[in-house]
Amino acid sequence: MSEVGDSLFESVPNFSEGRDSTVIDAIAVAASSPAHLLDADADVDHNRTVISIAGSQPQLIQALMASVYTAVELIDVRSHDGVHPRIGAADVVPIVPLDSTPLSRCVEVAMELGERIWDELRVPVFFYGRGQSLADIRGGRGQLDLGGPELHPTAGAVCLGARPKLVAFNVILSGTDAGAARALARSIRESGGGLRGVHALVFELSGGRVQLSMNLFRLDETTPAMVVAELGRRGVPVASQEVVGLCPAAVASGAAAGRLLEARLAAAAARAGAARCFERGDNEHLALARRLRREAEGLAALGTDQADLLGGAERAAALVPVLRVAGVLERELEAMLAAAARGLREAVTDETRLIYAARFAALDRRLGLPTG
């Protein structure tokens, strides 16, 4: 995927509605075409929905414009309540590189999207990560980059940025009051001298629950498992763990079971292949479409055990020739399946590779990687 036109992106827009299923469904439907919907994760306490989509640049921008337009039409931030801070109806829209796409291309996508949001919807735009952070913007220290000086009366503003993959990781603390939890959050943040690549906030949820909510943004330095280990080292009891949105397989813990980014990419490609087979309409294609739908369901629910990860990589790679023979393999679907297979492959440990050496070598041959 070296050519500009082949670049593959993920976007994880956060919308300020997590309770009204009619609004959530409308936004998800708008985001699902022509990009590929990977996940929709709504939270009642935060009153927020995190949507994950993937696609090439034109498709991604079109889907994001449609979903932002829907949010602007249906969400009024003046009446919004929820524990999570927010600036607008379509609150935060990050553009994330997939596979070999450079981050600089994500910046280009964010800039183009921001210009269209202001020109077509008249919603002002902040660009974060370019001299100002989301914390700056939410704290009233940010400067609008497009539009203003006033925010949209009902939709607020959109915060746009380009960033590498991160994991939104929450834990419910057991036996820790809000004050102690806030002190813990301060000490665990990178800015407080804690774990590298960790942003942390504390929210008091319904039922007296106290949530430590984190973004892990340097995944090569701090993973969800490392956070849990650090909490254990400090003697902090954890009642439950949650991944919000999707998690790259290479850093997935058990909490990410059924929420693996690469597995959802493969599932989306399988669903798209099924839709194209249904369009063909003959008996052979209809039968294949049904099998592809079942495969999509299985991949979407993929677990995090080593056997699951290796099997998922094999299944993603195997879908390429299946769709090719059926005559429904589009360039974007092939790129998604390749990214999925490579990402799942990278999550397999050296020990597992030795145990399943023959399978691993066959996978590498299928992916065009050197073996031996």
N, C-alpha and C positions, 0 to 999 in steps of 0.2 A: 504494500500500500504506500508506495512512494510518491505517487502523483497526487496533486492537490485534489482532483476530483474524487479520489478514492478515500480521502480522509474520513474517518469514522469518529463520531462524537457521542457522548452521553450528556444529557442535561437532567438536573435534579431540581426542578422548580418547587418552591415552597409556597403554598397558598393559604391565606388566612381564613380557612373554613375546615373544620374537622368534625362537624356534628350533623349538618344537613346533607343527607345522602343524595338528595336530588341535585344539589349544587356540586357536590363532589363527583358524582357520576357524569354530570355535564362537562366538567373540566377534564376529567379523564378521557371521555370520548373525544373532546376537541384535541387533546394532546396525542391521540393515538393514530392520527392520519395527517400526512403520509409518513410520519416517523413511526417507530415501533414502541408501543407501550410495554415497559418491563415490569412496572409495579406501581401501585397506589396505596399509600400507607397513611391512614387517617388516625388522628389522636384527639380524643374528646377533651381531655384536660388542657392540652395545649391549644385546642381549637385550630388545628393546623393539619394540612395534608401535604405529604411529600410524594411527588410524582417522579418516576424515573422513566426516561425515554431515550432511545438511541436512533441514530441515522446519520446520513451524510448531510452536508451543510444546507442545501436548499430545503430538503425534507424537514430537517430539524427546525430551521427558522420558521417554516410555514406552520408546523405543529405548535411551536411555542407562541407564535402570534395568535393562533386560534385559541389556545388555552388562556393566554393573558387577556384577550378580548372577552372571553367568557367570564373570567374572574371579575373584570371591570364591570361587566353588565350585571353580575349576580351578587357581588359582595360589596357591602358598605362598611368600611372600616370604622365609621363613627359609632356603629352599634356593636362592634366586635368586642368580645371579651374572651380571655384565655390567659394562661399563665405565661405563655411565650411572648416575648417582645416582638413587635411588628411595625413596619413602616407603611406597608401597602397591602392591597388585595392580592396581587401577585408579588409577594414580598421579596423573595430572594430567588434569582435565577442564575445558577452557576453553569458554565460550559466546561466540560471535562473531556480530556483526550482519551480515546480508546486505542489500544494496540500501538501502532507506531506513529500516530498522529502527534505532531509537536504542539506544545502549549501555545506557541505563537499563533497557530491557526485558531485556537480557541479564543484568543484575544480578538482576532478578526471577526469571528462569528458574534461575539458579545457586542462589539462595536456596531456591526451591521444591524443586529437585533435591536439594540438601544435606539438607534436612529429611526428605525421603523416604528417602534413603540411610541416615541414622541411625535413623529410626523403623522402617523395614522390614528393613534388613540389619544394623543394629547395628555399622556401620563408622563410626568417628569421621571428622569433616570439618574440614579447614582451609579457610577462605576467603582466598585470596591476592589481592593488589592492593587490599585494604581495610585498610591499615596494616601489612601484612606481605607480604614478597615470597617467591617460591619459594626464593630463596637463603637467606632467614631460616629458612624451614621446614626445608629440607634441612640447614641448619647447626645445627639444634637450638635455634634462637632463636624459633621460632614458637609460637603458642598455639592450641590446639584451640578451634574455635568451637562445635562440636557433638560431644557424647560425651566419652569419656575419663574420668579422666586417662590410662588405659592405652590403647594402640593395640589393634586387633583382632589376635589371636594369629597368624593366618596371612595376613590381608589388609591389615594395617597401617592406613593412613588414606587418604582421598581428598582431593586438593587441588583445590578448585573456584574458578573465577574467571570474570570477564567481561573481555574485551579486544577491541580492534580487530583487524583482519587483521594477521598478521605472516608472515614467510617464514623457515622453518628451512632454513638454507643451510650446507652443509659443503663444505670443500675438503680434499683430500689434498695435503700439502706435500711437495715434492720436495727432497731434500738438506738438510732442516732437522731437527735432532734435537729431542727432546722439551723439553729445557731452553730452547733458543732459541725454540721454538714457544710455550711458556708466556709468555716475555717478550713475544713478539709479541702474544699474546692480551691481555695486560695493557695493552699500549700501544694496541691497536685498539678496546678497549671504550670506550663512552661514559663510564663511571665513571673511566677512566684518562686522560680527555682526548683520546680518539681520535675515531672516527666517531660521529656522532649516531645514537642509536637502535640500538646494537649491544651485545648480550651475547655473550661469547665464552668458550669452554672448549677445552681441548686433551685429546684422548684418544689413547692409544697402542693401536693396533689390531693384529690378527694380521698376521703377515708383515712386521713392522717398520714398518708404515705409521703416520704421524703425521697426525692429523685435527684441523683447526681447525673447531670446531663452533659455529655462530653462530645466534642469533635476531635477525632484523632487525625491530624493532618500531616504527620510525617510517619507514614506506615512502615518505613524501613527502620524506624527507631522505636516506635511504640505501637503495639498491637492491643486489641481488646484483652487477650490473655495476659499480657504484661500488666495492664491496668488492674485486672482482678488479682494478680499475684501481688502487686504493690499494696492493694487494699488489705489483702490477707496478711502481708508482712506488718502492716500497721495495726492489725487487730480490728479492722472495720468489718462487721458482718454484712454480707450482701444477701438480700432476700431473693432477688431475681435480676436477670440481665436481659437486655433488649437491643437489637440492632434496628435502627430506623432507616427505612429504605433498603439499600442493597449493600453487600460487602464483597470486596475482591476475595477470591478463593484463597489466595496466597496468605492472607492474614486472618482467615475465618476461624472462629472458635465454634463450639457447639451452639451458641446463641444465634449463629447465622444459618443454621440448618433451614433449608427452604428459602433462603434469602441471598443466594450467591449470585453476584453480578454476572459472571460468565455463563452460569447455567441458565439464567433468565434471558441472556442474549441468544443462546442456542434455542431456547424454548420459543422466543419470538420469531426466530428464523423458521422454525418448524411450523408455527402457526401461519406465517405468511406463505410458506410453501403449500400448506393445506388449502389456504384460500385460493391460491392460483390453480391448484388441482381441481377444486370444486368448480371453478370457472370453466375448466375444460369440459366437464360434464359427462364424459364417457365412463363406462363401468370401471375400467382399470384405474383411471385417475380418481374416481370417487372412492374406491377402496383404499387407495394410497392416502387420500386426504384424511380418511378416518384414522388410519394408522399414525399419520403425522400428528394429528390432534392428540392422540393418546401419548405419543412420545413427548409432545410439548408439555403436557400435564406432568409427566414423570420428571422431565428435566427441571421444570419450575420448582419442584419440591425436593430437588437433590440435597442429600445430606452432606456432612462435612468430614465423614470418615475417609481415610485414605482410599479404600476400595471404591467409595462413591466418587471421589475426585478423579481417579484414574478411569473408572467406567464412564463418567460424564465426559471426559476429554475424548475418549474413544467414540462415544455416541455422537458428539458434536462433529467430529471429523468424518464419521461415516455418513452423516446427512448430506455432505457435499455431493458425492457421486449419486446418491439416491435422487436428489433434486435435479441433478444434471441429466440423468437418464430419463427422468420424467419430463424434461424440457421446461422446467420452471425455476431453474437456478439463475437468479439475477445477480449482478455484480455485488450489490449491497448485501444480499443474503450470504454470499460466499465470504465476504469480508467479516460479517458478524460471526459466522461459524468458525472461521479461522481464528479470530480473536478469542472466541469462547474456548476452543480446543487448546490454544496455546496458554491461555490463562489458567485453565484447570490443570494442564500438564505441569506448569511451573509450581503449582501447589503440592505436587507429589514429592515426598521426601526421598532422599537418597536411599534410605533403607527399603522403602517400598519399591523403588526402581530396581533394586537388586533382586527382591523377591519375585517381581513380575518382569524380569529382564526381557523375555521374548515379546510380551505384550507391549512393553514400552518401546522396544526397537521397532515393532510394527507400526505403532502410533507415530513415531518420528519419521518413518518412511512415508506414511500417509500425509504428514504435514510438510514433507520436503526438507526435513532437518537432518543433519549429519548423524549417523549412528556409529556405535562402537567406541 
